[in-house]
Amino acid sequence: MGQLFAVEIIYRGVFQKTLAKNITRGIVLAAHNEGKLGISFGRYGDSPERNGIPAKSFAIVASDAQTLEAGMAQYEPKQVDVTVVLDDTLCKGAESWAWYGLHPVHQALKPGGTLIVDSLQDAPTLLKGIHRRQEPYKLGIVKGVTSFSGMWVYKDDHTDVRILGAIAKALPAVVSLASIEKFINEKLKNPLKATSAHTTFERFTSMNVKPGEGNAEEPFSFQLPKWNNMRKGVSVNGQPQGGPYADPVTKEVGGFRPVRNDKFKKYSTRTMRPVVNFETCTKCTLCWLNCPDASFDVTPDGKYDANLEACCGCGICEAVCPVPNCITMVAETAFDGNASQWEAFRKDKAAYKEWLKATVQPAGERSHGFRYRGQYKEQIPAVLEIAEKG
């Protein structure tokens, strides 16, 4: 058997699908320039991707046909040499389809492998969200704004070739920079992109992450029932309706909190989360009525608090709220957990107000996502400037 290499790309479904596909395809076609064989594919063929759902794309490269066939004889690679994260909010963990718990972002990474993150943050900040593991690995950053190079969003921000340049630096055994530049010049016919890949290759560095470094929290998980302890027939457990709950300060009972499935959490799908200014809330009910996942609780004082374990971060609440800046979508990277915002507000209103000032960016400015169709295209000059400056 010859050499076998695997690279996985973790991306936001729909928004980054084209980007992830182009990167894995680029790895394989560049490796062909060295006489190697390869295949690129998604984690599933029918792509049942909800907007923003974590998903994966893979590139497998081998030195010969027999080794490649052995690598293909599985649903997806169980171990990879490089993991690339295209949205740094996914560093907190992801499950790309269905829900079997929250998987650490480096779960499939071989000991000593490289985790590459597209981000404006530094390594110590990213490590606060990346779960600990017992094996050492390397962490490298390709500095840039989170790209939405997929679907109808503007596609030419050079993130694809910059990631290819970083992979060539991190794992030259799978593909060399010369092969990547040849692929870009011959297939993409874009000398400027070849320059971007070369520049990233020269700048890319990685740090060693020791065993035990990172986020100490245990990722949410649960055990699926085995075939011999499942109930007969097809059945779905009924959920209790829910009811009022206590104010953390006055202890008065009121409002309404639905009972939610204790296993179906949605926060790994989220790039951004809603932040609520409860002082300006008019109790209009629109966020509560329009939330597609019933993520809002009616508080005992008649306001609306997003349950951040149930919230998928779609942003509809922000869009329908009639009060300017009452609900604002903020990047997940600004948060460490899913604690209730309303409880924090009730316990210390002055501190919550100061936290709002520090957390909520002015309208129109976002580190992740966009407010309207075409906005990302307008941001491309600034994105390329960041890429050029490194």
N, C-alpha and C positions, 0 to 999 in steps of 0.2 A: 504493500500500500504506500502511496505517495503522501504528499503534504495536503492538508485540507484546512482552509480558513473560512471563518464565518463572521459577518458583520451584520448587526441588527440596527435598524433605525426606528426609534420610538417617536411617533409624531401625533399631531392632532388630526383626527379623522376629518375628511372632506377638505378642510382649510389647507392642510399640508400634504395631502395625498400625492399630488403631482410632484412636489418637491422631493418627497421620500422616494418615489419611484425613479426619478431622474438620478438620484444619488446612487441607489443600488444598481441601476442599469449602467451608470458610468463606471462603477467599480469593475463590473464584469467585462464591459467592452474595453476598458483600459488594460485589464489583465490579459485579454486576448492578444494584445500587442506583444506580450511576453511569451506567447505560446501556451498559456494556461487556459483551462476550461472553467466555465462558471454558469450560474443561473441566478436570476433575481426574481423574487416573488413576494406577495403579501401574505399576511398571517392567515387570511382566509380568501377564498376565491370570489365569493358573491358580494363582498364589501358591504356588509350591513352597517354602514357607518352613520351614526348620528353626528350632527355638527359638534366637533370638538372632542369626540370620544377618543380616548387613547387607542392607538393602533400601531402595528409594526410592519416593517418591510425588511426583507433579508437579502443579502448577497452571499452566495457560497462560491468559493473559488478553490479549484484543485489543480494539482500538477498533472493528473491523468484522468482518463474517463472512468476507470474502475473506482478510483477514490471519490470522484464526484458522485457516482451512482450510490455509493455507500452513504455519502453525506445527504443525499436527497431522500433516502429511504426512511424519513421521519417527518412528522407533521410540521415541525419547526426545529431549528437547532437547539439542543439542550444546553450547549455551551458555545459562547462566541468569543472571538478575540478582541473585538471592538464593539462597544455600544455607543451609539450616537443619539443624543436627546435634542430634538429640534425646538422644543419649547421648555425653558428652564423651570416652569411651574410643574412639569412632570417629574422633577427630581424628588418630589415627595413620595413617589411611588405610583404605579399604574397597573391596571388590568385592562388589557386591550379589547376583550370582548366577553360578554356575559359578566358574571361577578363571582369570583371565588376568593375574594379578599383582596387586600392591597399588596401587590408584589413590589419589593424593592427594585428600584430602577436598574440596579446592577445585578439582579438575581442570576442572569445567565452568563455573566462575565467571568471568564476564566481567571484564576489567581494570576496576578501580574498583568492582566489585560488593561486596556485603556478605555475610560469613560470620557467621551467628548461631548461637551455641552455648548450649544449656541446661546450665548448670554452676554449681558452687559455687567453682570455681577462678578465678583472675584471668587476665588476658590474657597476661602474660609466661610464666606456667606452662603455659598451653595452647599457646603458640607453641613450646615445647620439643618438642612432639609433632607439630605441624603442619608438613608438609614445605615447603621453600622453593619459591618460584616466581619467574619473571622479571618478572611483571607485578604492579603494586601492587593491593591490595584493602583492604577495611575489615573489622575484626573486632569484633563486638559480643557481649556476654554477657547472657543472660536468667538472672538468678540464681535457682537452684532445684535441688532434688534431682532426679536422673534419674527421670523419670516412667515408670510401667508401666501407662499408661491404655489397655489393650487386653485382649482375651479376657475371662477371668473376673475379672481384677484390678479393683479399685475404680477408677472412671473419672472422678471429679469432683475433680480437684486443680487445675483452672484453668490447666494448662499450655497447653492448646489456645488459649485466648483471650489468654493472656499472649504467646505467640508471634505471634498475629495483631496485637497491639498493637505489638510490636517491628518486624514487617514494615511496618506502616503508617508507622512512624517512619523506617525505613531506605529504603523505596521508596514514597513517597506517590503516585507516578505510577501505580502498579498498583492501589492501593486506599487510600482515606483513612480516618482514624480515625472520622469521622462515619459512613461507610458500614459500618464494622465494628460500631460500637455499634448501628446500626439493625438489622443482621443478628442480633446477639446478642439484642436486645430483642424482635424480631419472630419469629425462628425458634427460638431457644433459650429465650426467655421467662425470662431470668435476669438481673435488674438487677445482682446482685452480680458476675456474670461480666463485665458491661459495665464495671463499676468496675475490675475487675482489668485488663482490656485498656487502659483509660484510664490507670491508674496506671503500667503498664509502658511505655506510649507516652511518658509524661512523663519517666520515669527512664532510658529506654534511650539509651545513647551508644555510639559506636563509635570505635575508634582506627585510624589509618592504618598499614597494614603495608607497609613498603617492599620493593622487589624484593630478594631474597636473604635476607630475615629468616625465621627459623624453623629447623626441623630439617634439618641438612645431609645426612642419610643419603639414599642413593638407594633409592627404594621397590623391593621385590622385583618383578622382571618377567622375562618370557621371551617369545620369539617363537613364535607358533603356526605350524605347517607350512603352506605354501601348497598349493593343490590339485595342483600339478604335481610336488611332491616328497613326497607321501604314499604310503605303501605300498599295494599292491593288496590288496583284501579287507578283512575286519574282523579285527583282531588286537590283543591287549593284551600289552605287554611283561611278561615274568615278572620278579619282584623276587628278588634274592638273599635268602637266609634271614637273614643277619646272623650275629653271633657275639660272642665276648668282646672286651673292650677294656681299655685300661691305666688304672690308678689314677694321677691326676696327681701324686701325692706319692711313692708307693712304686714306681711303674712296674710293679707286679705286674698281670698280665693275668687277668681273670676276669669273671664276670657275663655278661650278654647284652644286646646292643643290636640290635634289628631294623633292617634296611635299609629306609628309608622313601622314598617317591616324592620326588624332588628338586624337583618343580614343585608338588605339592599341599600347600601350607601352609595351616594352619587358624587362625592366630592372629588374623586380622582378625575372626573371629566372636566373639571373646572379650570379655566385659565384665569378667570376673574371672578370676584365675588361681590355681591351687593353690600354696600355700607350705608347704613340708615342714620339720618339726622332726625332723631325722635322729637327734637324741639320744634322742628318745622313741619312735622307730620300733621296733616289735617284730618286723618282717619277717614279718607275718602273710599277706602276698601279696594282700590283698583289693583294694587300689587297682589293682594290676597286673591281676588277674583281671577286675575289673568295668569297667575303662576301655573305653568303646565304640569308641575310636579307637586303641587299643593305644599310648597315648602314654607309658607308663612304661618306662624302661630298668631292667634288673636290674643294680645296680652291682657292681663287683668285691668289695665287702665285704658283699654280700647285701641291700642296702637298695634303695629304689625312687625313681628320679629322674624327674620329669616332663619329657619333651621338649617344650619350650615353643613349638616351631615346629609340632608336630603336635597340641598340646592345643587344644581348642575351648572350654574353660572351662565345661563342663556342670555341674561340681560333684559328680558321682557319687562321686568318690574321697573327698571330704570326708564325704559322707553314709554311706559304708560303713566308713570307718576307725573301729575300735573304741576308739582311744586319744584322749581329749579333747585338742583343739587340736594334734594331731600334723599334720593337714592342715587348712589354713584357706584359704578363698577370699578373695582380696584384690583390690580394684579395680585394673584395668589402669593407671589414672592414676598409680599408685605406682612404675611401672617404666619403664625406658628401652629395654630390649632383651630378648632371649630366652636369655640365658646360662644355663648349667647351675647349678642351686642346689647340687647335690651337690658339684660341683667347687669351688665357693666354700667350702662347708663343710669339705672335705678340706684345702684350702690354708690356712685360718685359722679354726679352730673358734670361738675367742673372738670374733672380729670378726663371724662369722656369727650367733652368739648375740645379740650386741648389735643386729645388723640385724633379727633376728626381733622383738626387743622394740619396735623403732621402727616396724616395718612391719605387724605383725599386730595388728589391733584386738581388743579384748575380745569374747568370744562374745556374739552378739546385736546388736552394733553394726556397721553397714555403711553405706558411702557409696553403694553400688550394690547392687541386687538385694535378695532377701529369702530367709529360711530356711524359711518355711512358708506355705501358702496362707492368705491373709487378713492376713499381716503388713503388707503395704503399706497396706491400709486403716487399720490402727492408726497408721501413720506420718503419715496425711494432716494432722492438726492441726499437726504440726511443719512439714510441707511448706508449708502455707498461711501459717504464721507467718513462714517465711523469705521467702515471696513478698511478704507485706505490709511487712516491714521493708526489703526490697530488699538 
